[in-house]
């Protein structure tokens, strides 16, 4: 005789729910992780394109000193992690990672009220000086907030890097001097600089 009783299907495990208060922390941690992954990708690309070690390189001939030969071989690609030394796709990847850090950590914590005495530009990535200063600040942040930097690392970053960068970035005559970022009157304008036109650099 067969069992005619109905069996209740197993509903499976309960879905995992994150409290609303923790979502911001998770988003910030995710943004930081994504930025670090991009940074590691750029570093790996650089390492893969570096020339072979001097011990594996052929010895120079015709009486050329080894140091001069090594210098000529290393002239093929950027040897710096600084964003202004990058170009093309490497620059774009680095700028995207920097933008994540600026938008999800730097501005929410250190983006004080905008005024004529303390300007800011939402299109900061179009100001080469701002990109350079923010990237240098981010590199220092990565180094000095690492556990290996010790307990005083974050304090050193604030004192020696953040405070100095903000003085120049948000000065009334700094890179954002021509930009009005009031929500009622948004305006983005890049001032001319003494840089030669062929470089296409702006304030």
Order of alpha helices (4+ residues) and beta strands (2+ residues): alpha-alpha-alpha-alpha-alpha-alpha-alpha-beta-beta
